Amino acid sequence: MAATDELVSYANSLRYQDLPPQTVEGVKTAILDTIGAIMAGSAAEGPKKLVNLIQEWGGRAEGTIFVYGDKVPLPNAAWVNTTMSRGFDFETLAGGGATHVPACIIPAAFAISEFSQAFKNKVINGRELIVAIALGNDLNVRFRRGAGRNTQIGGGWLAETFAPPAIAALGGKLLGFDREKINYAMGIAYNQCCGTYGATVGLGGGLMAQVSQGLGTKAGVLSVLLADRGFTAYKDMIDGRWGLYRMYANGKYDPEILLGGLGRQFESLNNPSIKRYPGCGGTQAVVYGALELAREYDIRAENVAKVSLTLTEQNYWLLGEGKGKPLNTADALWNDRYSIAVALLKGKLSVDDFSEEAIKDPEVLELVERVEMHPDESGRGPELEIKTKDGKLYQKNKFAMPPMSRAEILEKFRGCNRFSAKPLQEQKVERFIQVVDKLEEMKNVTELIGMIS
């Protein structure tokens, strides 16, 4: 049980003073960006369907549905809040192939903070929330990256597949579980790991990608509640006979990735990946490159004869294979043909380009037909070619996209609010930004939930 013991000890012992200043700031940025994505996503097709379903179910008032303000059973609140963060696929990513981690971790931490105050008479302050999010994010990244491609797209597993044990750890941390109870919570959560690319990638998979993300959060939160009621599980979730990597990675993992630098290295939060555009992370640099090429050579959509995009095999599977006209708004988010067509036609790509009306725009769909996509068989890497009707050919094979500045991140947050199902007044938006910026000084983090709901 050596590996499991190390992870449980880490969860039990991590303190605010252990976190590098850059990690603290990274947590704040991830919170702001993920909440912004939730605000915009509250108006998206899939999340609205789920909100309606959960409202119909009702139940004990435990956790808040962000933006809408309804109080529902805690696991359901966490489920729908995470699903909203993926409504336009616009939330913070973790690097190194871990991808959609904050989308699970941040709503879970807020949900358990709400539960702690309402049912445990324990108010969670800003420093405690920062530690919990740093812990959960770090563990989720380590679990997913632990066996390389086998626990990522190569094995067909998603970020949320490995979210439940990470959420169990952060939830135990917030509720003051002792070491043994944290261990049990993580074991219970391991029993609920789920989610595969098989149901979320390809035509029709976009809506399930959103719902699946939330199911990972729901499972983690439920595991914390079960452990709190005294449920137990087999403790050795890593190296046991049916441990995590035996089940998900043919029994192999890299101990250095899983355990190296525990409590000292938080790379995914030190440098969070903030999306410039709605849509899969694989679309970001390609769209940025297409816009750069069009601006540099004044390429107009009406003059485009053909666009040819060559992608890595992985991104081709995600964003190109079988993709043409979007089946629904969620599918459009995982479709490079659609994103490039919009970017070339409108000179931008924004949340409003993924509405039910926008994805039916005949001008966009006509340009989609002129976008060809191919998997990279040469090893040269991604390449974009635009051929105009006068026979000229424009090429780009370097897709260097600069990280977003602080000013750009704040403007993105403000923009997300404008697309919300219930937009906040401007002064409330600015107040939320100010409070998150000084989160370590906050006495009660549930006040943040009230500010956006």
C-alpha positions in Angstrom: 0.0 0.0 0.0 3.0 2.3 -0.2 1.7 4.4 -3.1 -1.8 4.8 -1.6 -0.3 5.6 1.8 1.8 8.4 0.3 -1.2 9.9 -1.4 -3.4 9.7 1.7 -0.7 11.2 3.9 -0.3 14.0 1.3 -4.0 14.8 1.4 -4.1 14.7 5.2 -1.1 16.9 5.7 -1.2 19.6 3.0 -1.4 23.1 4.4 -1.8 26.6 2.9 1.7 27.5 3.8 3.0 24.6 1.7 1.6 26.2 -1.5 3.9 28.3 -3.6 2.5 31.8 -4.3 2.2 31.0 -8.0 0.0 28.1 -7.1 -2.3 30.2 -5.0 -2.6 32.7 -7.9 -3.2 29.8 -10.3 -6.1 28.5 -8.1 -7.7 32.0 -8.2 -7.4 32.2 -12.0 -8.8 28.7 -12.4 -11.8 29.6 -10.1 -12.5 32.8 -12.0 -12.2 31.2 -15.4 -14.2 28.1 -14.5 -17.0 30.2 -12.9 -17.1 32.3 -16.0 -17.5 29.2 -18.1 -20.3 28.0 -15.9 -22.1 31.4 -16.3 -21.9 31.2 -20.0 -22.7 27.4 -20.0 -25.9 28.0 -18.0 -27.5 29.1 -21.3 -26.1 26.2 -23.4 -28.4 23.5 -24.8 -27.1 20.5 -22.8 -26.9 22.1 -19.4 -30.3 23.6 -19.7 -31.8 20.1 -20.4 -30.0 18.8 -17.2 -31.0 21.8 -15.1 -34.7 21.2 -16.0 -34.4 17.4 -15.2 -32.8 18.1 -11.8 -35.3 20.8 -11.0 -38.1 18.3 -11.8 -36.5 15.7 -9.5 -36.3 18.1 -6.6 -35.2 16.7 -3.3 -33.5 18.0 -0.1 -32.1 21.5 -0.4 -28.4 20.9 0.1 -26.4 22.5 -2.8 -26.9 25.4 -5.1 -27.3 25.2 -8.8 -25.0 28.1 -9.9 -26.7 31.0 -11.7 -30.2 29.5 -11.3 -30.1 29.5 -7.5 -32.2 26.3 -7.0 -31.2 24.2 -3.9 -31.1 20.5 -4.7 -29.4 17.3 -3.3 -25.6 18.0 -3.1 -24.4 15.4 -5.7 -27.0 16.7 -8.2 -25.9 20.3 -7.7 -22.3 19.4 -8.3 -23.2 17.4 -11.3 -25.1 20.2 -13.1 -22.6 22.9 -12.1 -19.7 20.9 -13.7 -21.9 20.2 -16.8 -22.5 23.9 -17.2 -18.7 24.5 -17.1 -18.5 22.3 -20.3 -21.6 24.0 -21.8 -19.4 25.8 -24.3 -16.2 23.9 -23.5 -14.7 27.2 -22.3 -13.2 26.3 -18.9 -9.6 26.1 -17.7 -7.6 23.0 -18.7 -4.8 21.2 -16.9 -1.7 20.7 -19.1 0.4 17.6 -19.8 -2.6 15.7 -21.3 -4.7 15.9 -18.1 -7.1 18.3 -19.8 -10.6 18.9 -18.2 -9.6 18.7 -14.5 -10.7 22.1 -12.9 -14.2 21.5 -14.3 -14.7 18.7 -11.8 -12.6 20.0 -8.9 -13.8 23.5 -8.5 -17.6 22.8 -8.4 -17.0 19.9 -6.1 -15.0 22.1 -3.7 -17.8 24.7 -3.6 -20.5 22.0 -3.1 -18.7 20.4 -0.2 -18.0 23.9 1.3 -21.8 24.5 1.2 -22.5 21.1 2.8 -19.9 21.7 5.5 -21.5 25.0 6.6 -25.2 23.8 6.4 -24.8 20.3 7.9 -21.6 20.3 9.8 -21.6 23.8 11.3 -18.1 24.3 9.9 -17.6 27.4 7.7 -14.9 27.1 5.1 -12.6 30.0 4.6 -10.7 31.1 1.5 -7.4 29.5 2.5 -9.1 26.2 3.1 -10.8 26.3 -0.3 -7.5 27.2 -2.0 -5.8 24.2 -0.4 -8.7 21.8 -1.3 -8.7 22.9 -4.9 -4.9 22.7 -5.2 -5.0 19.2 -3.7 -7.9 17.9 -5.8 -6.5 19.4 -9.0 -3.0 17.9 -8.3 -4.3 14.4 -7.5 -6.7 14.4 -10.5 -3.8 15.4 -12.8 -1.4 12.8 -11.3 -4.0 10.0 -11.5 -4.8 10.7 -15.1 -1.2 11.2 -16.2 0.2 8.3 -14.1 0.3 5.8 -16.9 0.8 8.1 -19.9 -1.3 7.4 -22.9 -2.9 4.4 -21.3 -4.8 6.6 -18.8 -5.4 9.3 -21.4 -6.8 9.1 -24.9 -4.7 6.0 -25.8 -6.7 4.0 -23.2 -10.0 5.8 -24.0 -10.2 7.3 -20.5 -11.3 10.9 -19.7 -10.2 13.4 -17.1 -13.4 12.8 -15.1 -12.6 9.0 -15.1 -10.0 9.8 -12.4 -11.8 12.7 -10.7 -13.8 10.9 -8.0 -10.8 9.8 -5.8 -9.3 13.3 -6.1 -12.6 14.9 -5.1 -12.9 12.4 -2.2 -9.5 13.6 -0.9 -10.3 17.3 -1.2 -13.8 16.7 0.4 -12.3 14.8 3.3 -9.8 17.7 3.7 -12.6 20.3 3.9 -14.7 18.2 6.3 -11.8 17.5 8.6 -11.7 13.7 8.0 -8.9 11.9 9.7 -6.3 10.0 7.6 -8.3 6.7 7.7 -11.6 8.3 6.7 -9.9 10.1 3.7 -8.5 6.7 2.7 -12.0 5.1 2.8 -13.5 8.0 0.9 -10.9 7.6 -1.9 -11.6 3.9 -2.0 -15.3 4.4 -2.3 -14.7 7.0 -5.0 -12.4 4.6 -6.9 -15.3 2.2 -7.1 -17.3 4.9 -9.0 -14.6 5.9 -11.6 -16.3 6.0 -15.0 -16.4 7.8 -18.4 -14.8 6.9 -21.7 -14.0 8.6 -25.0 -16.2 5.8 -26.6 -19.4 7.7 -25.7 -18.2 11.2 -26.0 -16.1 11.4 -29.2 -17.7 11.3 -32.6 -21.0 12.4 -34.1 -23.6 12.8 -31.4 -21.0 12.6 -28.5 -20.8 16.2 -27.6 -23.8 16.3 -25.2 -22.5 13.2 -23.4 -19.0 14.9 -23.0 -20.7 17.6 -21.0 -22.9 15.3 -18.9 -20.0 12.8 -18.4 -17.8 15.5 -16.9 -20.5 16.2 -14.3 -20.9 12.5 -13.5 -17.3 12.4 -12.4 -18.0 15.3 -10.0 -21.2 13.7 -8.8 -19.5 10.4 -8.0 -16.7 12.2 -6.0 -19.1 14.2 -3.9 -21.3 11.2 -3.3 -18.2 9.3 -2.1 -17.5 12.0 0.5 -21.0 11.8 1.8 -20.9 8.0 2.0 -17.6 8.1 3.9 -19.1 10.8 6.2 -21.9 8.3 7.1 -19.4 5.6 8.0 -19.2 3.6 4.8 -15.8 1.9 4.1 -14.0 0.4 1.2 -10.8 -1.6 0.5 -8.0 0.8 1.2 -5.3 0.1 -1.4 -6.8 1.8 -4.5 -3.4 2.0 -6.3 -1.5 -1.2 -5.8 -4.2 -3.6 -4.7 -5.0 -6.7 -6.7 -7.7 -4.7 -8.6 -6.0 -1.3 -8.1 -6.5 1.7 -10.3 -3.8 1.0 -12.9 -4.4 -2.7 -13.0 -7.9 -1.8 -14.1 -7.2 1.2 -16.3 -3.6 0.8 -17.6 -2.6 -2.9 -17.7 -1.0 -2.7 -14.3 1.6 -0.1 -15.3 2.2 3.4 -14.0 5.1 5.8 -13.5 5.7 6.3 -9.8 7.5 9.6 -10.5 4.5 11.1 -12.2 2.1 9.8 -9.6 4.2 10.5 -6.5 7.1 12.8 -7.4 7.2 16.2 -5.7 4.0 15.7 -3.7 3.2 18.9 -1.9 5.9 20.8 -3.8 5.1 20.7 -7.5 1.8 22.0 -8.7 2.7 22.6 -12.4 -0.8 22.4 -13.8 -2.0 25.2 -11.5 1.2 27.3 -11.7 0.5 27.5 -15.5 -3.2 26.9 -16.0 -4.3 26.7 -19.7 -6.9 29.3 -20.4 -8.9 29.0 -23.6 -9.3 31.9 -26.0 -12.2 30.3 -27.8 -15.2 28.1 -27.0 -14.5 24.5 -28.0 -12.2 21.6 -27.5 -8.6 22.4 -26.4 -7.4 20.9 -29.7 -9.2 23.7 -31.6 -7.5 26.6 -29.9 -4.2 27.0 -31.7 -5.7 26.0 -35.0 -8.4 28.7 -34.8 -5.8 31.2 -33.7 -3.5 30.2 -36.6 -6.4 30.5 -39.1 -7.3 34.0 -37.9 -3.6 35.0 -38.1 -3.2 33.7 -41.6 -6.4 35.4 -42.8 -5.4 38.8 -41.2 -1.8 38.6 -42.5 -2.9 38.1 -46.1 -6.3 39.7 -46.0 -8.1 36.4 -46.9 -11.8 36.8 -47.2 -14.2 33.9 -46.8 -15.9 34.5 -50.1 -12.6 34.1 -51.9 -11.7 30.8 -50.2 -11.8 27.8 -52.6 -10.5 25.2 -50.2 -9.1 24.8 -46.7 -6.9 21.8 -45.9 -6.1 21.0 -42.3 -3.7 18.3 -41.2 -3.8 17.3 -37.6 -2.1 14.9 -35.2 -3.8 11.5 -35.2 -5.3 12.2 -31.8 -6.8 15.5 -32.7 -8.1 14.1 -35.9 -10.0 11.5 -34.0 -11.4 14.2 -31.7 -12.1 17.0 -34.1 -12.1 15.7 -37.7 -13.1 12.1 -38.2 -16.7 11.9 -39.4 -17.3 15.6 -38.6 -19.2 17.8 -41.1 -22.2 19.9 -40.4 -22.8 19.9 -36.6 -25.6 17.6 -35.3 -26.2 19.9 -32.3 -24.5 22.8 -30.5 -22.3 20.5 -28.4 -21.0 18.6 -31.4 -20.0 22.0 -33.0 -17.6 22.5 -30.1 -15.7 19.4 -31.1 -15.6 20.2 -34.8 -12.6 21.9 -36.4 -14.4 22.2 -39.8 -17.1 24.3 -38.1 -14.7 26.4 -35.9 -12.4 27.3 -38.8 -15.3 28.1 -41.1 -16.8 30.5 -38.5 -13.4 32.1 -37.8 -12.7 32.7 -41.5 -16.2 34.0 -42.2 -16.6 36.3 -39.1 -13.0 37.0 -38.1 -13.6 35.7 -34.6 -15.0 32.7 -32.7 -17.3 33.4 -29.7 -19.9 31.8 -27.5 -22.7 33.2 -29.7 -21.4 31.2 -32.6 -22.5 28.0 -30.9 -26.2 28.7 -30.4 -28.9 26.5 -31.9 -29.5 29.2 -34.5 -25.8 29.9 -35.3 -24.9 26.3 -36.1 -27.5 26.4 -38.9 -26.1 29.6 -40.6 -26.2 28.7 -44.3 -23.0 30.8 -45.0 -21.1 29.0 -42.4 -22.3 25.5 -43.5 -21.4 26.3 -47.1 -17.9 27.1 -46.0 -17.7 24.0 -43.8 -18.1 22.0 -47.0 -14.8 23.5 -48.3 -12.8 22.5 -45.3 -10.9 19.2 -45.6 -9.2 17.4 -42.7 -6.5 14.8 -42.7 -4.6 12.8 -40.1 -0.9 13.5 -40.0 1.0 10.6 -41.6 4.3 12.5 -42.2 5.2 13.3 -38.6 5.7 17.0 -39.5 2.9 18.1 -37.2 -0.2 20.3 -37.8 -0.5 22.2 -41.1 -3.1 24.6 -42.4 -3.5 25.5 -46.1 -5.9 28.0 -47.6 -6.3 28.0 -51.3 -8.1 31.0 -52.8 -10.2 31.2 -55.9 -7.5 33.1 -57.8 -5.2 30.0 -57.3 -3.0 31.4 -54.5 -2.0 29.1 -51.7 -1.3 30.3 -48.1 0.2 27.9 -45.5 0.9 27.8 -41.8 2.6 25.0 -39.9 3.5 26.8 -36.7 0.6 27.2 -34.3 2.2 29.2 -31.4 -0.6 30.7 -29.4 0.5 33.1 -26.7 -1.0 32.6 -23.2 -3.8 35.0 -22.3 -2.9 38.1 -20.3 -4.6 39.0 -17.0 -6.6 41.7 -18.9 -7.7 39.2 -21.5 -8.8 36.7 -18.8 -10.8 39.3 -17.0 -12.5 40.4 -20.3 -13.3 36.8 -21.0 -15.0 36.5 -17.6 -17.1 39.6 -18.3 -18.0 38.3 -21.7 -19.1 35.0 -20.3 -21.5 36.8 -17.9 -23.1 38.5 -20.9 -24.0 35.1 -22.3 -25.4 33.8 -19.0 -28.9 32.6 -18.6 -29.2 35.2 -15.8 -26.5 37.9 -16.4 -25.2 39.8 -13.4 -25.1 43.5 -13.2 -21.8 45.0 -14.1 -20.9 46.1 -10.6 -21.6 42.6 -9.3 -19.3 41.1 -11.8 -16.5 43.5 -10.8 -17.1 42.8 -7.1 -16.8 39.0 -7.8 -13.5 39.6 -9.5 -12.2 41.7 -6.5 -13.3 39.1 -4.0 -11.7 36.2 -5.8 -8.5 38.2 -6.2 -8.3 38.3 -2.3 -9.7 34.9 -1.7 -7.1 34.0 0.9 -8.7 36.7 3.1 -12.3 35.5 2.8 -14.0 34.2 5.9 -16.8 32.3 4.3 -16.4 31.0 0.7 -20.1 30.2 0.3 -20.7 33.9 -0.1 -19.1 33.6 -3.6 -22.0 31.2 -4.5 -24.5 33.8 -3.5 -22.8 36.4 -5.6 -23.4 34.4 -8.8 -26.7 32.8 -8.0 
